[in-house]
Each structure stands twice: as C-alpha cells, then as structure tokens.
Amino acid sequence: MYKYILLLVLALSTTGCTGISKIKERSHSAPFVKEIKKGDYELTLYSINYPEKYEEKIKFYNDFDILMRKLLVYDSTINIMYSQEFKDDIIHLKNSYILPEEVAFLKSASELSQVDRDNIDKKVIIKLDEKIGRTQYYLNKQVYFWKKIMKSDKKFNSGMNYTELDKEKLVLQMEDKRKNLFKIVEQVELNLILKIEEPYTDNKNEYWQEKDIYIDRATDLTPKIFRKQGYLYLNSIKERDVKKIMGNQLKFDSKIVVVENKLYNGYTVSDGKYIFFYGGKYGVNYYDGYNLEIKVKEVFLKDLLNIDEEFLIDDFLKPKSYKERQEK
C-alpha cells in the first residue's frame, strides 16, 4: 500500500513541476529593458503610393530627393513600406541611373528599332518636319524628351537639327542629378519594409524545389519569401498559415516580418526574429510589459515631409541604436 501511495505522490509532483515549467516558458523577459522602458508602443508603417505613369514617376523621384535631404539634415528616419515595382525601379536606377521607360531615349537615333520608335512616339507628342529624315526626326524627339525631363533653360528649337552630342550632354546632366540622389540615400538610415502584395503562388510544385526549406508541411506561400533578407510585409495571410507561423512551423530568413491577417494582433519572437501580426482580433505579446502594435498608413511622399521621428519597427531588435537616437 505504501508503495502505491509513494508512486501517486511522485506522479502528482511530476505533474506539478511540468505545469510550472510550461508557465515559465510563456514568460519572457525583454533583453532591452535597460534601453527601452516597458509600455505600449505604436509602430506606424507609412505605405508610399508608387505611381505607374512615367511622368508621375519623375515627380515622385523629385519628392523622394527632397525627403532624403530632409532626413539627412535632421538625422532622422521613419518606417517606409514600399512595393516590388518601386524596388525594381530603384535597382534599375542604381545600376544605370535610368528608368526602364527611358532606355529608348538613350540609344543612338540611327540604331532605333521599330519598337523603340513606337515608344518614343507615345511619350513625345511634338510637331516636327519629317522631311529632315527619320534618324534626325527621332534624334530631335530624344533631345526634346531630355530637355523636358531636365527642365533645361534653353528652349527646344523645332527647326534645329540637334546632334548626338547635344543629347549626350543632357543625359550626363540627368545622370549627375541621380548620382547625387543616391549619394544622399546612402547616408540616410532608411527603415524599409517590402510589401509582398501576392504572397501565395499557384504553382504548388515550385514549393518543393527548395530542398532545405524550413517548414514541415506544404503551404501555398511563395517559397522565395522565406529566403528574403530585408524586412517584409505579407499581405492577407490565410488563417491556417498564420497558425503555422505562430507555432514556428513557418520560418523566415528576414529578421522582421509583418503578417497581415484576421486572427492575431501584436508580435512574437522566434530565433531572435520578430513576427508582427496586424489586423487580427486576438492580442499577442512576447515580452512581459511590452505591447507592440503595428499601424499602417497609406501616404504620398510629400506627406512624409511633415512627420516627426517615431518608433522604428526594428528599435526592439536594435535597442542600442534607439538609445543613441534618444540621446542626440
């Protein structure tokens, strides 16, 4: 009899210890308590509207230049959420200082294809004497285009036969202007979040092509997003995948991922990486006393000129940088 009582006591004791262990596992002390006080923090992501039309893009980059200069002068930064289209154009600009829509206007007028000439005709509507010959006709259109973009002091003369050298001088002015923009961008500490508008793929077989993929079961989420390094915002994630993310079945290389969903609101931490949940009804917080909530605002670049510095989405990932900003 004593033997059975002893076994029962041991069993109850083991159960009790297991319960305490589980409670301790759910309690997480923040590693940045010395740098950031406990409390409620609102992290606003400013989603910038990137235009589709070329003329609007030119205006956009002029405003972008002004914004970068302001951030540099005031030594500040904000959370900017941007589209894949904006990222593609920025990469194109950084590599060649031209936008994809401008390629035809750089080529020698004598080497233009019919597709190039059609693109030039769509963008440049101006009356010219076609008797000057096809090459000169399109060279004049190219020069008109660059004069308009660069807002040249010298007006375009429709009766003049411009040269490739005239065009080259305008192009060099444009390149210098954009080089200066990127020099400023490199000095500004931008906090950028790439918005993945369509995080799901239709090709399920593509998923299994990655042999070292992190997760233990199939998902329709695009495989590439698991490997992306920059901060991510995933649009409209399905409930079943949200649960997998919360259960650490789906893991990312990105150190910060924002998951738009209808289930959770708040954040969790996995392997030192932050997963923020936005739009859900159930609040979740990982560190004791730190309630972090994402807000998203659709803005134009000019709206950002009047925004004061706020909490950055990676302040809790890099608390020392946050403390240094506060001490300035």
matplotlib code that plots the C-alpha trace (Angstrom):
import matplotlib.pyplot as plt

x = [0.0, 2.8, 4.4, 1.3, 0.9, 4.6, 4.1, 1.0, 2.9, 5.7, 3.3, 1.5, 4.8, 6.0, 2.7, 3.1, 6.6, 5.6, 2.9, 5.3, 7.8, 5.2, 4.2, 7.9, 8.3, 5.5, 7.1, 9.8, 11.9, 13.0, 16.7, 16.4, 14.9, 17.9, 17.4, 13.6, 11.0, 8.1, 4.8, 2.6, 4.3, 2.7, 4.8, 3.5, 4.4, 4.0, 3.0, 4.0, 2.0, 4.3, 2.9, 2.6, 2.8, 6.3, 5.6, 4.3, 7.4, 9.6, 7.6, 7.9, 11.7, 11.9, 9.9, 12.0, 15.1, 13.6, 12.6, 16.1, 17.7, 15.3, 16.0, 19.8, 19.7, 17.6, 19.4, 16.1, 14.3, 10.9, 9.3, 8.6, 6.7, 7.3, 6.2, 8.1, 7.7, 9.4, 12.2, 12.7, 12.9, 15.3, 17.6, 17.5, 18.3, 21.1, 22.7, 22.3, 20.8, 17.9, 14.4, 13.2, 10.9, 13.9, 16.0, 14.9, 15.9, 19.5, 20.1, 21.7, 18.9, 20.3, 20.1, 16.5, 14.2, 10.6, 9.6, 11.9, 10.4, 6.9, 7.8, 9.3, 6.2, 4.0, 5.9, 6.8, 4.0, 5.5, 5.2, 8.4, 9.2, 9.5, 11.5, 14.6, 14.9, 13.9, 17.1, 17.2, 13.5, 13.8, 17.1, 15.2, 12.5, 15.0, 16.6, 13.1, 12.4, 15.6, 15.2, 11.7, 12.9, 15.8, 13.8, 16.5, 16.9, 17.4, 14.1, 13.7, 14.0, 11.9, 13.7, 17.2, 19.0, 20.3, 23.3, 24.1, 26.5, 23.6, 21.7, 24.7, 25.2, 21.6, 21.9, 25.0, 23.2, 20.5, 22.9, 24.8, 21.5, 20.6, 24.1, 23.8, 20.4, 22.0, 24.9, 22.3, 20.3, 23.5, 23.9, 20.4, 19.4, 16.2, 14.0, 12.4, 9.7, 9.0, 5.3, 4.5, 1.1, 0.7, 2.4, 0.7, 1.8, -0.3, 2.4, 2.5, 5.3, 7.6, 7.5, 9.1, 12.0, 13.8, 15.4, 16.4, 13.1, 12.4, 8.8, 7.5, 4.4, 3.2, 1.9, 0.8, 3.0, 5.6, 8.9, 11.0, 9.6, 11.2, 14.6, 14.3, 16.7, 15.0, 12.1, 8.8, 5.1, 2.9, -0.5, -3.6, -2.2, -4.7, -5.6, -4.1, -0.7, -1.0, -1.3, 1.7, 3.7, 2.7, 3.6, 7.1, 6.3, 7.0, 10.3, 11.9, 15.4, 14.1, 14.7, 11.3, 8.1, 4.7, 1.8, -1.5, -4.2, -7.6, -6.6, -3.8, -2.6, 0.7, 4.0, 6.1, 9.8, 11.3, 15.1, 15.7, 13.5, 10.3, 7.0, 4.4, 0.7, -1.5, -5.3, -6.4, -8.7, -6.6, -3.8, -0.4, 2.8, 6.0, 8.0, 6.5, 5.3, 6.0, 2.8, 3.8, 1.1, 1.5, -0.4, -0.4, -1.0, -1.2, 0.7, 2.2, 5.9, 5.0, 3.0, 6.2, 7.9, 5.8, 6.1, 8.3, 10.5, 8.6, 9.4, 11.1, 10.0, 13.5, 14.1, 13.4, 15.8, 18.5, 17.8, 21.3, 20.6, 17.3, 19.0, 21.6, 18.9, 17.2, 20.4, 21.1]
y = [0.0, 2.4, 1.6, 2.8, 5.9, 6.8, 6.3, 8.6, 11.3, 11.2, 11.3, 14.4, 16.0, 15.5, 16.9, 20.0, 20.6, 20.2, 22.8, 25.3, 24.7, 25.5, 28.7, 29.8, 29.0, 31.5, 34.2, 36.1, 38.9, 41.5, 41.8, 45.5, 46.7, 49.0, 50.8, 50.8, 51.3, 49.0, 50.2, 50.3, 51.2, 52.0, 51.3, 53.1, 51.9, 54.5, 52.8, 55.1, 55.1, 54.4, 55.7, 53.7, 56.5, 57.7, 61.4, 60.8, 58.8, 61.8, 63.9, 61.1, 61.0, 64.7, 64.5, 61.5, 63.6, 66.3, 63.7, 62.2, 65.6, 66.4, 63.1, 63.7, 67.2, 66.3, 63.0, 61.1, 58.2, 56.6, 53.3, 53.2, 50.4, 50.1, 48.0, 45.5, 47.8, 50.6, 48.2, 47.1, 50.7, 51.7, 48.8, 49.8, 53.4, 52.5, 50.3, 52.6, 55.9, 55.5, 54.2, 51.3, 53.7, 55.8, 53.2, 54.1, 57.7, 56.8, 54.8, 56.2, 57.5, 55.6, 52.3, 52.5, 49.6, 50.0, 49.2, 51.9, 54.4, 53.5, 54.0, 57.4, 58.5, 57.6, 59.7, 62.6, 64.4, 67.3, 68.5, 68.1, 68.3, 64.7, 65.8, 66.1, 62.3, 59.5, 59.5, 63.3, 63.2, 60.8, 62.4, 65.7, 63.9, 62.3, 65.8, 67.3, 64.5, 65.1, 68.8, 68.4, 66.0, 68.2, 71.4, 72.8, 76.6, 76.5, 76.0, 73.3, 74.6, 72.5, 74.0, 73.0, 69.7, 68.5, 66.2, 63.1, 65.3, 67.6, 64.6, 63.2, 66.5, 66.4, 62.7, 63.4, 66.2, 63.7, 61.1, 63.5, 64.5, 60.9, 60.1, 62.8, 61.4, 58.0, 59.6, 61.1, 57.9, 56.0, 58.4, 58.1, 55.3, 54.2, 51.7, 49.9, 47.2, 45.4, 44.8, 41.4, 42.0, 38.4, 36.1, 33.0, 31.0, 29.0, 26.5, 24.1, 22.1, 25.1, 24.9, 21.5, 22.5, 24.0, 21.0, 22.9, 24.7, 25.3, 24.0, 20.6, 20.6, 22.1, 25.6, 27.8, 30.7, 31.6, 29.8, 32.9, 34.9, 32.5, 33.4, 37.2, 39.1, 42.5, 43.4, 42.0, 42.8, 39.9, 40.9, 38.9, 35.7, 32.9, 31.7, 28.2, 29.8, 32.3, 29.5, 27.7, 30.9, 31.3, 27.7, 28.1, 25.8, 28.5, 30.3, 33.2, 34.5, 38.0, 39.4, 41.3, 40.0, 41.8, 39.4, 40.9, 38.6, 38.4, 36.3, 38.0, 41.5, 42.0, 40.2, 37.1, 36.4, 33.3, 32.6, 36.3, 37.3, 39.4, 38.4, 41.2, 40.4, 43.2, 43.3, 40.4, 40.4, 38.5, 40.3, 38.6, 39.9, 38.0, 40.1, 41.0, 44.6, 45.4, 45.8, 46.4, 47.3, 47.9, 50.7, 51.1, 54.5, 55.0, 58.2, 60.2, 61.2, 64.8, 63.7, 62.3, 65.7, 66.8, 63.6, 63.7, 60.8, 57.9, 54.4, 52.3, 48.8, 47.5, 49.5, 46.5, 44.4, 47.1, 48.8, 50.4, 52.4, 53.5, 54.7, 56.6, 58.4, 59.4, 60.8, 63.1]
z = [0.0, 0.9, -2.4, -4.4, -2.2, -2.9, -6.7, -6.6, -4.7, -7.3, -10.2, -8.7, -8.0, -11.6, -13.0, -10.8, -12.0, -15.6, -15.2, -13.6, -16.4, -19.0, -17.3, -17.2, -20.9, -21.6, -19.6, -21.5, -20.0, -22.6, -23.2, -23.8, -20.5, -19.9, -23.2, -23.7, -20.9, -20.6, -22.1, -25.1, -28.4, -31.7, -34.8, -37.8, -41.3, -44.0, -47.2, -50.1, -53.3, -56.2, -59.5, -62.7, -65.3, -66.2, -65.8, -62.3, -61.5, -62.4, -59.9, -57.4, -57.5, -57.2, -54.0, -52.9, -53.3, -51.1, -48.5, -48.4, -47.9, -45.1, -43.3, -43.8, -42.4, -39.3, -38.9, -38.6, -40.2, -40.4, -41.3, -45.1, -46.7, -50.5, -53.4, -55.5, -58.5, -56.6, -55.6, -59.2, -60.5, -57.7, -58.6, -62.2, -61.3, -59.1, -61.8, -64.7, -63.5, -65.9, -65.6, -67.8, -69.7, -70.7, -72.4, -76.0, -75.4, -74.7, -77.9, -80.9, -83.2, -86.1, -84.3, -83.0, -83.6, -84.6, -81.1, -79.8, -82.3, -81.3, -77.6, -78.4, -80.3, -77.4, -75.0, -77.2, -78.9, -80.8, -84.4, -86.4, -90.1, -91.2, -94.3, -92.2, -92.3, -90.0, -87.9, -87.4, -86.7, -83.8, -82.6, -82.2, -80.3, -78.0, -77.3, -76.7, -74.2, -72.1, -72.2, -70.8, -68.1, -67.1, -67.3, -69.5, -69.5, -73.3, -75.0, -77.6, -81.2, -83.5, -86.6, -85.4, -86.2, -82.9, -82.6, -80.6, -78.6, -77.6, -76.4, -74.5, -72.6, -71.4, -70.4, -68.4, -66.5, -65.7, -64.5, -62.3, -60.7, -59.9, -58.8, -56.2, -55.1, -54.4, -52.5, -50.2, -49.9, -48.9, -46.0, -44.7, -42.4, -44.2, -42.4, -45.4, -45.4, -48.7, -49.2, -50.8, -52.4, -53.6, -51.1, -52.5, -55.5, -57.9, -58.7, -55.7, -57.2, -57.0, -53.2, -53.1, -55.3, -52.3, -50.5, -47.4, -46.9, -43.2, -42.8, -42.1, -44.3, -47.6, -47.9, -50.8, -49.6, -52.3, -51.4, -52.2, -49.3, -46.8, -48.2, -48.5, -46.2, -46.0, -43.7, -45.2, -45.0, -46.2, -47.5, -46.5, -45.0, -44.6, -41.1, -41.4, -42.3, -39.5, -37.0, -38.6, -38.2, -34.6, -34.0, -35.6, -38.4, -41.0, -40.5, -42.4, -43.1, -42.7, -39.2, -39.2, -40.9, -40.6, -41.2, -42.2, -41.0, -39.3, -36.3, -34.3, -33.5, -31.7, -32.1, -31.2, -31.4, -32.9, -33.0, -32.4, -35.3, -34.9, -36.3, -36.1, -36.6, -38.0, -38.4, -36.2, -33.2, -30.6, -28.9, -28.5, -26.9, -26.4, -23.9, -20.5, -20.3, -23.9, -26.0, -29.6, -32.2, -35.9, -37.7, -41.5, -43.2, -47.0, -47.8, -50.6, -50.3, -49.7, -46.6, -45.1, -45.1, -42.1, -40.0, -36.9, -35.9, -34.3, -33.1, -35.7, -36.4, -35.6, -32.4, -30.3, -32.5, -32.2, -28.8, -28.7, -31.9, -30.4, -27.2, -29.2, -31.2, -27.9, -26.5, -29.5]

ax = plt.figure().add_subplot(projection="3d")
ax.plot(x, y, z, "-o")
ax.set_aspect("equal")
plt.show()
